[in-house]
Amino acid sequence: KRKEKKKMQEKKRKEKKMQEKKRKEKKMQEKKRKEKKMQEKKRKEKKMQEKKRKEKKMQEKKRKEKKRKKKKK
């Protein structure tokens, strides 16, 4: 009888350990997911800034062209 009790306790202990492990893994995945999201966000922001920068450059170019044309006339 004592052996059975011990076995049961052992089983419970192992199960607890397993659950703990699963919980930690879940947490880890959550963390990774959030990190990925964050990186995605950063990447998009960078892209946006790049776009704005290019647009600004383009406008600058157009402005200069206009000035040049005026000078020619």
Backbone as XML, in Angstrom:
<?xml version="1.0"?>
<chain id="A" units="angstrom">
  <residue number="1" name="LYS">
    <atom name="N" x="0.834" y="-1.195" z="0.000"/>
    <atom name="CA" x="0.000" y="0.000" z="0.000"/>
    <atom name="C" x="0.882" y="1.264" z="0.000"/>
  </residue>
  <residue number="2" name="ARG">
    <atom name="N" x="1.887" y="1.218" z="0.762"/>
    <atom name="CA" x="2.786" y="2.360" z="0.843"/>
    <atom name="C" x="3.425" y="2.636" z="-0.520"/>
  </residue>
  <residue number="3" name="LYS">
    <atom name="N" x="3.783" y="1.596" z="-1.188"/>
    <atom name="CA" x="4.394" y="1.736" z="-2.512"/>
    <atom name="C" x="3.436" y="2.430" z="-3.471"/>
  </residue>
  <residue number="4" name="GLU">
    <atom name="N" x="2.204" y="2.050" z="-3.395"/>
    <atom name="CA" x="1.201" y="2.656" z="-4.279"/>
    <atom name="C" x="1.087" y="4.148" z="-4.023"/>
  </residue>
  <residue number="5" name="LYS">
    <atom name="N" x="1.077" y="4.494" z="-2.783"/>
    <atom name="CA" x="0.982" y="5.906" z="-2.403"/>
    <atom name="C" x="2.182" y="6.667" z="-2.970"/>
  </residue>
  <residue number="6" name="LYS">
    <atom name="N" x="3.321" y="6.076" z="-2.794"/>
    <atom name="CA" x="4.548" y="6.691" z="-3.294"/>
    <atom name="C" x="4.474" y="6.853" z="-4.813"/>
  </residue>
  <residue number="7" name="LYS">
    <atom name="N" x="4.000" y="5.830" z="-5.457"/>
    <atom name="CA" x="3.857" y="5.864" z="-6.913"/>
    <atom name="C" x="2.925" y="6.994" z="-7.335"/>
  </residue>
  <residue number="8" name="MET">
    <atom name="N" x="1.840" y="7.104" z="-6.626"/>
    <atom name="CA" x="0.864" y="8.140" z="-6.922"/>
    <atom name="C" x="1.480" y="9.534" z="-6.768"/>
  </residue>
  <residue number="9" name="GLN">
    <atom name="N" x="2.183" y="9.701" z="-5.684"/>
    <atom name="CA" x="2.833" y="10.990" z="-5.435"/>
    <atom name="C" x="3.832" y="11.299" z="-6.545"/>
  </residue>
  <residue number="10" name="GLU">
    <atom name="N" x="4.560" y="10.296" z="-6.909"/>
    <atom name="CA" x="5.552" y="10.441" z="-7.980"/>
    <atom name="C" x="4.854" y="10.880" z="-9.272"/>
  </residue>
  <residue number="11" name="LYS">
    <atom name="N" x="3.761" y="10.202" z="-9.546"/>
    <atom name="CA" x="2.993" y="10.508" z="-10.743"/>
    <atom name="C" x="2.508" y="11.962" z="-10.716"/>
  </residue>
  <residue number="12" name="LYS">
    <atom name="N" x="1.967" y="12.343" z="-9.607"/>
    <atom name="CA" x="1.462" y="13.712" z="-9.455"/>
    <atom name="C" x="2.582" y="14.725" z="-9.631"/>
  </residue>
  <residue number="13" name="ARG">
    <atom name="N" x="3.704" y="14.398" z="-9.043"/>
    <atom name="CA" x="4.848" y="15.282" z="-9.124"/>
    <atom name="C" x="5.293" y="15.456" z="-10.587"/>
  </residue>
  <residue number="14" name="LYS">
    <atom name="N" x="5.343" y="14.356" z="-11.275"/>
    <atom name="CA" x="5.735" y="14.396" z="-12.687"/>
    <atom name="C" x="4.736" y="15.196" z="-13.509"/>
  </residue>
  <residue number="15" name="GLU">
    <atom name="N" x="3.485" y="14.998" z="-13.227"/>
    <atom name="CA" x="2.445" y="15.728" z="-13.954"/>
    <atom name="C" x="2.579" y="17.220" z="-13.720"/>
  </residue>
  <residue number="16" name="LYS">
    <atom name="N" x="2.820" y="17.551" z="-12.491"/>
    <atom name="CA" x="2.991" y="18.958" z="-12.130"/>
    <atom name="C" x="4.168" y="19.546" z="-12.913"/>
  </residue>
  <residue number="17" name="LYS">
    <atom name="N" x="5.231" y="18.791" z="-12.932"/>
    <atom name="CA" x="6.430" y="19.211" z="-13.652"/>
    <atom name="C" x="6.111" y="19.427" z="-15.132"/>
  </residue>
  <residue number="18" name="MET">
    <atom name="N" x="5.379" y="18.496" z="-15.677"/>
    <atom name="CA" x="5.008" y="18.574" z="-17.082"/>
    <atom name="C" x="4.176" y="19.828" z="-17.358"/>
  </residue>
  <residue number="19" name="GLN">
    <atom name="N" x="3.224" y="20.068" z="-16.507"/>
    <atom name="CA" x="2.366" y="21.241" z="-16.665"/>
    <atom name="C" x="3.191" y="22.517" z="-16.581"/>
  </residue>
  <residue number="20" name="GLU">
    <atom name="N" x="4.106" y="22.500" z="-15.658"/>
    <atom name="CA" x="5.003" y="23.646" z="-15.480"/>
    <atom name="C" x="5.773" y="23.892" z="-16.779"/>
  </residue>
  <residue number="21" name="LYS">
    <atom name="N" x="6.275" y="22.807" z="-17.309"/>
    <atom name="CA" x="7.038" y="22.879" z="-18.556"/>
    <atom name="C" x="6.173" y="23.455" z="-19.681"/>
  </residue>
  <residue number="22" name="LYS">
    <atom name="N" x="4.978" y="22.931" z="-19.789"/>
    <atom name="CA" x="4.058" y="23.401" z="-20.825"/>
    <atom name="C" x="3.761" y="24.878" z="-20.654"/>
  </residue>
  <residue number="23" name="ARG">
    <atom name="N" x="3.556" y="25.265" z="-19.420"/>
    <atom name="CA" x="3.246" y="26.655" z="-19.114"/>
    <atom name="C" x="4.401" y="27.569" z="-19.536"/>
  </residue>
  <residue number="24" name="LYS">
    <atom name="N" x="5.591" y="27.135" z="-19.207"/>
    <atom name="CA" x="6.783" y="27.908" z="-19.573"/>
    <atom name="C" x="6.924" y="28.002" z="-21.084"/>
  </residue>
  <residue number="25" name="GLU">
    <atom name="N" x="6.679" y="26.909" z="-21.737"/>
    <atom name="CA" x="6.784" y="26.904" z="-23.202"/>
    <atom name="C" x="5.785" y="27.865" z="-23.818"/>
  </residue>
  <residue number="26" name="LYS">
    <atom name="N" x="4.589" y="27.841" z="-23.273"/>
    <atom name="CA" x="3.543" y="28.732" z="-23.759"/>
    <atom name="C" x="3.984" y="30.185" z="-23.591"/>
  </residue>
  <residue number="27" name="LYS">
    <atom name="N" x="4.523" y="30.460" z="-22.438"/>
    <atom name="CA" x="5.009" y="31.805" z="-22.129"/>
    <atom name="C" x="6.083" y="32.209" z="-23.139"/>
  </residue>
  <residue number="28" name="MET">
    <atom name="N" x="6.985" y="31.285" z="-23.385"/>
    <atom name="CA" x="8.072" y="31.540" z="-24.325"/>
    <atom name="C" x="7.527" y="31.858" z="-25.719"/>
  </residue>
  <residue number="29" name="GLN">
    <atom name="N" x="6.588" y="31.061" z="-26.144"/>
    <atom name="CA" x="6.000" y="31.265" z="-27.469"/>
    <atom name="C" x="5.319" y="32.625" z="-27.542"/>
  </residue>
  <residue number="30" name="GLU">
    <atom name="N" x="4.644" y="32.960" z="-26.466"/>
    <atom name="CA" x="3.960" y="34.248" z="-26.382"/>
    <atom name="C" x="4.981" y="35.375" z="-26.547"/>
  </residue>
  <residue number="31" name="LYS">
    <atom name="N" x="6.078" y="35.215" z="-25.839"/>
    <atom name="CA" x="7.152" y="36.201" z="-25.890"/>
    <atom name="C" x="7.677" y="36.330" z="-27.324"/>
  </residue>
  <residue number="32" name="LYS">
    <atom name="N" x="7.944" y="35.199" z="-27.926"/>
    <atom name="CA" x="8.462" y="35.192" z="-29.298"/>
    <atom name="C" x="7.484" y="35.862" z="-30.245"/>
  </residue>
  <residue number="33" name="ARG">
    <atom name="N" x="6.216" y="35.556" z="-30.047"/>
    <atom name="CA" x="5.176" y="36.117" z="-30.895"/>
    <atom name="C" x="5.148" y="37.644" z="-30.773"/>
  </residue>
  <residue number="34" name="LYS">
    <atom name="N" x="5.231" y="38.096" z="-29.562"/>
    <atom name="CA" x="5.234" y="39.544" z="-29.313"/>
    <atom name="C" x="6.456" y="40.199" z="-29.939"/>
  </residue>
  <residue number="35" name="GLU">
    <atom name="N" x="7.588" y="39.544" z="-29.800"/>
    <atom name="CA" x="8.827" y="40.084" z="-30.377"/>
    <atom name="C" x="8.691" y="40.201" z="-31.889"/>
  </residue>
  <residue number="36" name="LYS">
    <atom name="N" x="8.141" y="39.162" z="-32.469"/>
    <atom name="CA" x="7.958" y="39.147" z="-33.919"/>
    <atom name="C" x="7.066" y="40.316" z="-34.334"/>
  </residue>
  <residue number="37" name="LYS">
    <atom name="N" x="6.002" y="40.492" z="-33.596"/>
    <atom name="CA" x="5.068" y="41.578" z="-33.864"/>
    <atom name="C" x="5.784" y="42.924" z="-33.788"/>
  </residue>
  <residue number="38" name="MET">
    <atom name="N" x="6.578" y="43.060" z="-32.759"/>
    <atom name="CA" x="7.319" y="44.298" z="-32.557"/>
    <atom name="C" x="8.263" y="44.575" z="-33.729"/>
  </residue>
  <residue number="39" name="GLN">
    <atom name="N" x="8.972" y="43.541" z="-34.135"/>
    <atom name="CA" x="9.907" y="43.686" z="-35.254"/>
    <atom name="C" x="9.159" y="44.064" z="-36.521"/>
  </residue>
  <residue number="40" name="GLU">
    <atom name="N" x="8.015" y="43.451" z="-36.697"/>
    <atom name="CA" x="7.181" y="43.734" z="-37.860"/>
    <atom name="C" x="6.798" y="45.216" z="-37.850"/>
  </residue>
  <residue number="41" name="LYS">
    <atom name="N" x="6.404" y="45.661" z="-36.697"/>
    <atom name="CA" x="6.009" y="47.063" z="-36.526"/>
    <atom name="C" x="7.173" y="47.990" z="-36.872"/>
  </residue>
  <residue number="42" name="LYS">
    <atom name="N" x="8.317" y="47.673" z="-36.325"/>
    <atom name="CA" x="9.514" y="48.482" z="-36.572"/>
    <atom name="C" x="9.848" y="48.508" z="-38.052"/>
  </residue>
  <residue number="43" name="ARG">
    <atom name="N" x="9.739" y="47.342" z="-38.652"/>
    <atom name="CA" x="10.044" y="47.225" z="-40.075"/>
    <atom name="C" x="9.108" y="48.112" z="-40.898"/>
  </residue>
  <residue number="44" name="LYS">
    <atom name="N" x="7.844" y="48.066" z="-40.561"/>
    <atom name="CA" x="6.859" y="48.878" z="-41.273"/>
    <atom name="C" x="7.139" y="50.362" z="-41.084"/>
  </residue>
  <residue number="45" name="GLU">
    <atom name="N" x="7.473" y="50.718" z="-39.872"/>
    <atom name="CA" x="7.774" y="52.124" z="-39.587"/>
    <atom name="C" x="8.958" y="52.587" z="-40.422"/>
  </residue>
  <residue number="46" name="LYS">
    <atom name="N" x="9.962" y="51.748" z="-40.468"/>
    <atom name="CA" x="11.161" y="52.071" z="-41.239"/>
    <atom name="C" x="10.785" y="52.281" z="-42.706"/>
  </residue>
  <residue number="47" name="LYS">
    <atom name="N" x="9.968" y="51.385" z="-43.203"/>
    <atom name="CA" x="9.521" y="51.464" z="-44.587"/>
    <atom name="C" x="8.793" y="52.784" z="-44.826"/>
  </residue>
  <residue number="48" name="MET">
    <atom name="N" x="7.934" y="53.109" z="-43.902"/>
    <atom name="CA" x="7.166" y="54.341" z="-44.003"/>
    <atom name="C" x="8.088" y="55.560" z="-44.045"/>
  </residue>
  <residue number="49" name="GLN">
    <atom name="N" x="9.040" y="55.574" z="-43.159"/>
    <atom name="CA" x="9.992" y="56.686" z="-43.108"/>
    <atom name="C" x="10.762" y="56.783" z="-44.416"/>
  </residue>
  <residue number="50" name="GLU">
    <atom name="N" x="11.139" y="55.636" z="-44.914"/>
    <atom name="CA" x="11.878" y="55.576" z="-46.180"/>
    <atom name="C" x="11.021" y="56.202" z="-47.284"/>
  </residue>
  <residue number="51" name="LYS">
    <atom name="N" x="9.777" y="55.833" z="-47.288"/>
    <atom name="CA" x="8.844" y="56.342" z="-48.284"/>
    <atom name="C" x="8.733" y="57.862" z="-48.181"/>
  </residue>
  <residue number="52" name="LYS">
    <atom name="N" x="8.550" y="58.334" z="-46.988"/>
    <atom name="CA" x="8.432" y="59.778" z="-46.759"/>
    <atom name="C" x="9.683" y="60.499" z="-47.227"/>
  </residue>
  <residue number="53" name="ARG">
    <atom name="N" x="10.813" y="59.910" z="-46.904"/>
    <atom name="CA" x="12.087" y="60.498" z="-47.276"/>
    <atom name="C" x="12.203" y="60.605" z="-48.802"/>
  </residue>
  <residue number="54" name="LYS">
    <atom name="N" x="11.823" y="59.551" z="-49.465"/>
    <atom name="CA" x="11.881" y="59.539" z="-50.930"/>
    <atom name="C" x="10.944" y="60.578" z="-51.514"/>
  </residue>
  <residue number="55" name="GLU">
    <atom name="N" x="9.767" y="60.667" z="-50.943"/>
    <atom name="CA" x="8.796" y="61.643" z="-51.433"/>
    <atom name="C" x="9.340" y="63.052" z="-51.273"/>
  </residue>
  <residue number="56" name="LYS">
    <atom name="N" x="9.933" y="63.290" z="-50.147"/>
    <atom name="CA" x="10.511" y="64.600" z="-49.876"/>
    <atom name="C" x="11.582" y="64.911" z="-50.927"/>
  </residue>
  <residue number="57" name="LYS">
    <atom name="N" x="12.395" y="63.931" z="-51.172"/>
    <atom name="CA" x="13.464" y="64.077" z="-52.156"/>
    <atom name="C" x="12.877" y="64.407" z="-53.527"/>
  </residue>
  <residue number="58" name="MET">
    <atom name="N" x="11.832" y="63.686" z="-53.862"/>
    <atom name="CA" x="11.179" y="63.894" z="-55.148"/>
    <atom name="C" x="10.637" y="65.320" z="-55.250"/>
  </residue>
  <residue number="59" name="GLN">
    <atom name="N" x="9.986" y="65.760" z="-54.218"/>
    <atom name="CA" x="9.429" y="67.114" z="-54.210"/>
    <atom name="C" x="10.539" y="68.144" z="-54.357"/>
  </residue>
  <residue number="60" name="GLU">
    <atom name="N" x="11.602" y="67.874" z="-53.660"/>
    <atom name="CA" x="12.770" y="68.761" z="-53.723"/>
    <atom name="C" x="13.258" y="68.851" z="-55.177"/>
  </residue>
  <residue number="61" name="LYS">
    <atom name="N" x="13.336" y="67.722" z="-55.788"/>
    <atom name="CA" x="13.794" y="67.640" z="-57.176"/>
    <atom name="C" x="12.863" y="68.444" z="-58.086"/>
  </residue>
  <residue number="62" name="LYS">
    <atom name="N" x="11.584" y="68.242" z="-57.909"/>
    <atom name="CA" x="10.594" y="68.951" z="-58.722"/>
    <atom name="C" x="10.715" y="70.453" z="-58.525"/>
  </residue>
  <residue number="63" name="ARG">
    <atom name="N" x="10.897" y="70.835" z="-57.296"/>
    <atom name="CA" x="11.024" y="72.241" z="-56.958"/>
    <atom name="C" x="12.237" y="72.855" z="-57.666"/>
  </residue>
  <residue number="64" name="LYS">
    <atom name="N" x="13.306" y="72.122" z="-57.630"/>
    <atom name="CA" x="14.531" y="72.593" z="-58.282"/>
    <atom name="C" x="14.336" y="72.702" z="-59.785"/>
  </residue>
  <residue number="65" name="GLU">
    <atom name="N" x="13.643" y="71.734" z="-60.318"/>
    <atom name="CA" x="13.369" y="71.736" z="-61.758"/>
    <atom name="C" x="12.584" y="72.988" z="-62.129"/>
  </residue>
  <residue number="66" name="LYS">
    <atom name="N" x="11.593" y="73.271" z="-61.345"/>
    <atom name="CA" x="10.756" y="74.450" z="-61.574"/>
    <atom name="C" x="11.605" y="75.709" z="-61.578"/>
  </residue>
  <residue number="67" name="LYS">
    <atom name="N" x="12.449" y="75.793" z="-60.602"/>
    <atom name="CA" x="13.335" y="76.957" z="-60.482"/>
    <atom name="C" x="14.210" y="77.092" z="-61.717"/>
  </residue>
  <residue number="68" name="ARG">
    <atom name="N" x="14.742" y="75.986" z="-62.158"/>
    <atom name="CA" x="15.613" y="75.979" z="-63.329"/>
    <atom name="C" x="14.860" y="76.446" z="-64.571"/>
  </residue>
  <residue number="69" name="LYS">
    <atom name="N" x="13.646" y="75.947" z="-64.693"/>
    <atom name="CA" x="12.832" y="76.317" z="-65.851"/>
    <atom name="C" x="12.545" y="77.814" z="-65.842"/>
  </residue>
  <residue number="70" name="LYS">
    <atom name="N" x="12.292" y="78.311" z="-64.677"/>
    <atom name="CA" x="12.020" y="79.746" z="-64.550"/>
    <atom name="C" x="13.237" y="80.551" z="-64.971"/>
  </residue>
  <residue number="71" name="LYS">
    <atom name="N" x="14.368" y="80.081" z="-64.591"/>
    <atom name="CA" x="15.616" y="80.775" z="-64.923"/>
    <atom name="C" x="15.840" y="80.785" z="-66.429"/>
  </residue>
  <residue number="72" name="LYS">
    <atom name="N" x="15.507" y="79.680" z="-67.060"/>
    <atom name="CA" x="15.699" y="79.566" z="-68.505"/>
    <atom name="C" x="14.859" y="80.592" z="-69.243"/>
  </residue>
  <residue number="73" name="LYS">
    <atom name="N" x="13.670" y="80.810" z="-68.761"/>
    <atom name="CA" x="12.754" y="81.752" z="-69.404"/>
    <atom name="C" x="13.256" y="83.132" z="-69.174"/>
  </residue>
</chain>
